[in-house]
């Protein structure tokens, strides 16, 4: 599915007018689609990827509109309402442990690129600069890390 990445970034760049924002949305869309693909077969991956990316753009636009119009205490209350149950927290902790095992199997540069993106929220350009590699290589590492983690999680879920 990574064959659609650059095409998707160009498409989103035209929509958003910001290549970095487009790359961020494309990355998040890929993560969601890969997570979904690990649970079920997707018949039209390209169409599903584009729909997911557009939904993320729409959701972000809505969140920004809500944040501009609602006081912070309302948003804090909503977050408390959606707190996970102890059971779901345990299951999530177990999945995070499996994800950490999958990440530990990756080459250091690949793992670092992925973690800088997902945990620190750095752009692909910022990651490239920090790691001293090209931006296309960063993109490749992130996609490879996502593919590896998805595959390993699928294997562990089946076993």
SULKADA-V165553 format. One record per residue. N is the residue number from 1. PSI is psi in radians with two decimals (none if undefined). D_FIRST is the distance of its C-alpha to the first C-alpha in Angstrom with 1 decimal. Layout:
# SULKADA-V165553
n/psi/d_first
N/PSI/D_FIRST
N/PSI/D_FIRST
This chain:
# SULKADA-V165553
n/psi/d_first
1/-0.30/0.0
2/-0.24/3.8
3/-0.37/5.2
4/-0.12/6.0
5/-0.97/7.6
6/-0.67/10.9
7/-0.76/11.2
8/-0.73/10.9
9/-0.74/13.4
10/-0.78/15.7
11/-0.85/15.7
12/-0.59/16.6
13/-0.72/19.0
14/-0.66/20.9
15/-0.75/21.2
16/-0.39/22.2
17/0.32/24.0
18/1.93/22.8
19/-0.67/20.0
20/-0.74/20.2
21/-0.68/20.1
22/-0.75/17.1
23/-0.68/15.3
24/-0.79/16.6
25/-0.76/15.4
26/-0.75/11.9
27/-0.84/12.0
28/-0.66/13.7
29/-0.76/11.4
30/-0.78/8.4
31/-0.78/11.2
32/-0.75/12.4
33/-0.71/9.5
34/-0.67/8.9
35/-0.79/12.7
36/-0.72/12.9
37/-0.43/10.6
38/-0.30/13.0
39/-0.50/15.8
40/2.81/15.1
41/2.37/13.0
42/2.09/11.2
43/-0.72/12.3
44/1.42/10.6
45/-0.69/7.2
46/-0.84/7.5
47/-0.72/11.1
48/-0.70/10.8
49/-0.82/8.8
50/-0.76/11.5
51/-0.74/14.2
52/-0.79/13.5
53/-0.79/13.7
54/-0.68/16.9
55/-0.68/18.3
56/-0.72/18.1
57/-0.80/19.9
58/-0.79/22.4
59/-0.76/23.0
60/-0.72/23.7
61/-0.78/26.0
62/-0.78/27.8
63/-0.75/28.2
64/-0.69/29.6
65/-0.71/32.0
66/-0.76/33.1
67/-0.58/33.7
68/-0.43/35.8
69/-0.28/37.9
70/2.50/38.3
71/2.71/40.4
72/-0.60/38.8
73/-0.53/40.8
74/-0.76/39.1
75/-0.68/35.7
76/-0.72/37.0
77/-0.72/38.4
78/-0.69/35.1
79/-0.69/33.4
80/-0.63/36.2
81/-0.56/35.9
82/0.34/32.2
83/2.42/33.1
84/2.64/31.5
85/2.82/34.0
86/-0.65/35.1
87/-0.81/33.3
88/-0.53/29.9
89/-0.69/30.6
90/-0.81/31.3
91/-0.69/28.1
92/-0.71/26.1
93/-0.71/28.1
94/-0.73/27.3
95/-0.65/23.5
96/-0.66/23.9
97/-0.75/25.9
98/-0.71/23.1
99/-0.71/20.6
100/-0.70/23.2
101/-0.75/23.5
102/-0.73/19.8
103/-0.63/20.1
104/-0.38/23.3
105/-0.25/21.6
106/2.69/19.6
107/2.62/21.2
108/-0.80/23.2
109/-0.72/21.5
110/-0.84/18.0
111/-0.77/19.6
112/-0.76/21.7
113/-0.80/19.0
114/-0.82/17.2
115/-0.65/20.6
116/-0.61/21.8
117/-0.89/19.0
118/-0.67/19.2
119/-0.68/22.9
120/-0.19/24.5
121/0.38/22.3
122/2.62/22.5
123/2.88/20.6
124/-0.66/18.6
125/-0.73/21.7
126/-0.69/24.0
127/-0.76/22.1
128/-0.77/22.1
129/-0.78/25.8
130/-0.69/26.6
131/-0.16/25.0
132/0.61/26.2
133/3.02/23.0
134/2.75/21.0
135/-0.73/18.7
136/-0.59/15.8
137/-0.67/16.5
138/-0.82/16.5
139/-0.74/13.1
140/-0.76/11.9
141/-0.75/14.1
142/-0.79/12.9
143/-0.75/9.2
144/-0.70/10.8
145/-0.75/13.3
146/-0.77/11.1
147/-0.80/9.4
148/-0.83/13.1
149/-0.73/14.6
150/-0.79/12.6
151/-0.82/13.5
152/-0.72/17.0
153/-0.70/17.6
154/-0.77/16.7
155/-0.77/19.1
156/-0.64/21.7
157/-0.62/21.6
158/-0.47/22.1
159/none/24.9
